[in-house]
């Protein structure tokens, strides 16, 4: 972090970093500068005033550097800058850390259940949804895996939902339920269902063409 000396920050006694965050620093996928800046915001409170000039002064940074870190943390889904009404009924701009706390909650759930799975399904769904999963959504996905629904089938269900323009775990859960009733176990089984569905749609299209045909013009 340019112009930011770790020794000076810790010597000032203004930044406290919980051991839990340090243990999960790799999971956060932040570089050291972004992580330190996030910890600085964490120490200011979950909804601190949005004041880049103060941040720059506190950390002895250029204002442009502060804005770079704010943009990076926002883009990566750790913070959100919002306008809210304060206790005096006045509008003010704050930095909301709710998204960061949601990520931390996922780590706590993961640690509590001793889940050492290297599953990529969570990351896949986040990429498809274009947002961070909530703790409740995390539990729903974990329940699928605990019920022996394979990552392969979950991935296919996510593809099905995305194809239909739906980014909702309830919809995916319904797909998995219906496939379960049909005895679907593999991606090959899913492909058979899709081919059968496409065949029905083709037959329907042919029937429509037949109904629209002008038989009297047929030579």
N, C-alpha and C positions, 0 to 999 in steps of 0.2 A: 504494500500500500504506500503510494508516494507520500513522503513527508509525515508518515505515521509510524512512530517508533513504538513497538510493543512494550518495551521496557518502561517508557514514559507513561503509557496508558495504565499499565498495571500498578506503577508506582503511585499514580494519582488516586488510586482506590475507588475510582468511579465506575469501573466495569466489573461486574460479577458474572462469571460463566459457570452455570451448573454443570456438575460432572456428567450428568446424563446427556447434555448437548455435546460435550467433548467426545463421549463414547460413540455417539451417532453422527459425528461430523462427516464421515464419508457418505452416509446415507443422504445427507442434505445436498450433496453434490454442489457445494459452493467452494470457491477458492478462499484462501486465508483472509484476503482483504474483505471480501463480501461477508464472510462469516463474522469477522470482528465488527463490521459496521452493523450487521444484524443484531449482534449482542449489545452494541451500544444502544440501538433502538429498543431492544428488549428491556434494558435497564431504565429507560425513560417511561415505560408503562405500555400496556396493550393498545391504548389509544392516545398517544402523545401528540401534541401540536405539531403540525407540519411546518417546520422552521429550518430549512436548509442552511440559512446563515448561522444559526445557533450551532448546528451540527458541525459546520466548517470551523467555527471558532473553538468549540470544545475539543475537536480532534486535530486542530492545526492543519486543516486541509484547505485546498482551493475549493471554491463553491462548485465549480464545474466537476471536480472529482466526486464531491458529495452527490451531485445529481446523477453522475454515472452509476454510482452504487445503488441509488434509489431506483433508477430505471432497471438495473439488472435484477434487483430483488423483486420488483413488481412483475417483470417479465417472467421470472422463474416461479412466480406464485407464492412468494413468502409474505409480501406486504401488499396493502392496498391503500391508496390515498383517497379519503372520502370527505365529503362535506356533511357535518352533522349539526344538530342544534344542541348547544350546551345548557348548563343549568340555569343560565340567565336568559334563556330563550333566544340566544344569538347564534347565528350560523358561524361555524369555524371549520377549518380544514385540519384533518388529523391523519396520522399514519395508523392504520388498523392492522394488527398482527394476527387476526383471527385465522388466516390461512396458514401461518407458521405454526400456530398452536394445533391446528388440525393435523398437520404433518407430524408433529411431536406425538399427538395422541395415537397415531398409527404406529409409531415406534414403540409406544408403551404397550399397545395391544399385542404387537409382535413379540416383545420381550416377555410379557406376562404369559403368553401361551407357548413360550419356548419354540416359536415357529422359526426354524432354521431353513425353511424351504427356499430354494432359489427361484421360485416362481416369478415369471415375467408377466403374468396375466394382469396384475395390478397396473403395471406400467403401460401395457397394451391398451387397457380400457381408458386410462387417463389420456393417452395419446389420441384415441378415437373420440373421446368426449371433449378434448381440448381444455381440460380443467383438472384440478386436484380432486381426488375422491374424498368424500367425507368419512369420518369414523364409522358411521352406520353402513355406508356403502362397502367399506372395507370388510365389515363383519359379514355382510351378505355374500360377498365373493368368497370369503374364507369358509362360510357355511357350505357353499357349493363344493369346494375342494374337500372339506371334511366329509361330505356325503358321497365322496368318490366320483364326482363328476370331473372328468379329465380336463386338463388345460386345453387339449385339442378340441374338445366339444365346446368348451366355454368360448374359445377363440372363434369357432365357427358361428356360434350364436351371436357374438359381437358383430361379426361380419354381416350376418343376416339382418341385425337391427340397423347397422349403418347403411346397408343397401336400401332399407326401407325408410331411411331418413330419421331414425329414432335414436336418441342418446339417453336411454333411461334403463336403469337396472331392473325395474319391474317388468318392462317389456322383454328384456333378455331372460329374466326368470321364467316368464310365461313360455318363451320359446323352449327353454331347457325342460320345463315341465311337460310340454307336448311331445318333445322328442323322447323324453323318458318313457311316456306311455307307448310310444311306437317302438321302443327297444333300441333306440339309436345309441351306439357305443363308440363309433369311430367317425372320422371325417368322410370315409367312404360311404358310410350309411347316410350321412347328410347329403352327399352328392347324389345318391340314388333318389332321395326325396325330392331334391331340386330338379333332377331330370324328369321324374314323374310329373311334377308340377308344371314344368315347361312343356311337356308333351300334352298335358290337358289344355294348356293355354293355346298351343298350336292347333289342336283339334277344334277348340272353340272358335278360333279365327277362321279356320276352314269352313265351319258350319255357317258363320256369318257371311263368308264369301258366296257360299252356295245359295243362301237365302236372298242375297242381293243380285244374283245372276239373272239377267233377262233372257229367259229360255227362248222366247219367240224370236230373238235376234241371232240365235245360235244357228249357224249354217252347217 
